[in-house]
Amino acid sequence: MCTHGSYREADASLDGTPVAAVHTFPHIYTGGIVPTLWRPIPAIHTFSLYAERVDVTPFVGRLVDGNTHDLAFTVQNNGDSWSVVATLLLYTDHGLAQTHGALTTDTVAPAATGTRHRKHRSRTTARAVVDTTSRNDVTAGYVDTSSGRVYSRVVRTMAYRNDDTVTANGLAQHIVQHDSGTQTSTANGRVVNRHAYDYPITIDYSAAAYVDDQNFSLTGTVDMIRPLVDSGTGASTENVHSYGILSRVNGVNTESDGNSTSFYAGPGYVHYWRATTG
């Protein structure tokens, strides 16, 4: 329902040239949607934000030319404020005082292009908006090292879809969102890392029974999953299902409940945890 739409991506640029784009996990903090929703299990990575890693190796040739460079980030469709903490990870060549190289391919667009489709069903007073975007970016370059010339290539695919249906004159919302993508890095034609992610989330929220701040009923349900696949560490999956309700009549809370279930599966072991509050 925000005027800037549902899609967000972090865009990196080097001296004004697009370097990469990245989806961020759809974090929801405690208190988000319904106050009782995240008790006792919080949403995925609420207290430990996950760092998205972007391979910019093809741009090494530019970074080692002895000049000063500006690595900047912007967030597409940012409607308010967005904090970005960037960390550049570097590996040095101990066999040379200075390496040299060049960028040979860069198809990264400054911003993702997408489509928006709106539906209005007058009989049910429902409004539906579907946002979709996609990317298929390729960057390549080389660097002359003490071991010879190394060619690097990074192929990054990104896909996004958000189905948002609003009913009850804007007081009820059903959202199904899907972020997915891959990043494949090669050196001299050999795959050195492949990272795949999938961030599906489904949200149902209703304040249809709202009268005023002393008489209302809020309900919310969230299903969120975070599957990752890395060529070096294997596959892992986190899953959280939560439900919360908060009702008040004449200034008195009549119902306040939340329950949540969390599941995690990682390389070599599986951990399952269920917790409920009342």
ABEGO torsion letter per residue (X at the ends): XBAAEABBBBBBBBGGBBABBBBBBBBBBBGBGBAAAAOABBBBGAABBBBBBBBAAAAAAAAAAGBBBBBBBBBBGBABBBBBBBBBBBBBBAABABBBBBBABBABBABBBBBBBBBBBAAAGBBBBBBBBBBBBBBBBBBBBAAEBBBBBBBBBBBBBBBBBBBGGGABBBBBBBBBEBBBBBBGGBBABBBBBBBBBBBBBBAAABABAABBBBBBBBBBBBBBBBAAAEBBBBBBBBBBBBBBBGGBBABBBBBBBBBBBBBGBBBBBBBBBX
